[in-house]
Amino acid sequence: MPEKDKNTQEGPDVRGSMIKVNIDGDTMFVDSNQYKMQVDHAKKLLRQKRLPKNPKPQEWKAEDYSLNKIADYKPFNFVDGEGVRCSLYVSGCLFDCPGCYNLAAQNFNYGFDYTQELEDRIMNDLAQPYVQGLTFLGGEPFLNTNVCLRVINRIRKEFGHTKDIWSWSGYTWDELQQETPDKKEMLSKIDILVDGRFLESQKDLTLQFRGSSNQRIIDVPKSLKAGKVVIWDKLLK
Ligand code: SF4
C-alpha cells in the first residue's frame, strides 16, 4: 500500500466504512454513504439539465422505425386511465426523456412481436362488460401507428364507441397537428391524449395519470371540434 494511503490516525480504523476515490490524481478516503449521496445528487442535476429530444415536424416516421414490437400487455388494470382498462405498451421511442419511466421500451426491438393471437386476446379482454377501454403506452404509440391503428380500427369495428381509447405520447397536441397522415389518423380515432415529454424539472407524482406538470389530459373529439386543446372535464389535478 502506498505510504500516503496508510491510516496513521490513532483510535479505530474508520476506513471500514469508507471508500478510496481518486479525484484529479489525488487518492483520498471518503464516507461511502456521503459520497453516494453526492454522486446521486450530481446525476439528478445533470438529468434535470439535459432535455428530451425535439424532432422537426415529420422528422420521425413510424415506417422508418417501428418493428411492430410490444413491450408488454397488461389487462384489467386501474392505473392507466379512467376505469378498468387493458394497456398495450408498444416498443420504441426517440424522445429520450431523462428520467423516462420505461427505459427498456425506448428500444424498437424490445419485447415480442405483435400477433393476431395477441389482438384476439385484447378483443376478448375488452369484451368484458366491466372494462372501460384500451390504453396505448410505450415507448411511443405514435411511432408505432401500424400496430395502434390496427387495434383501434378493430375496436371501432367490434365495439363502436362503447369502449374508449386513451394514448400517451411524447408529442404535444400542437406537434401532432403538423405530423404525418398516419399520426393524424390515429389522433382522430382516439378519445383521450396525454401529451408531451416527461420533464424531470416539472416532475410531480401527485398528478392524475401524468408524471410532469407540462403534460395534459386532452379530450380529443372536443379538441378537434373546437380547433384548440380542450382538457378532459374529469381532471382532478
Ligand atoms: S416520451 Fe415517454 S417513453 Fe419516450 S422517452 Fe419520454 S418518458 Fe420515455
Residues whose N, C-alpha, C, O or C-beta is under 5 A from the ligand:
A	BS01	SF4	C93 F95 D96 C97 C100 Y101 G138 G139 G170 R197 F198
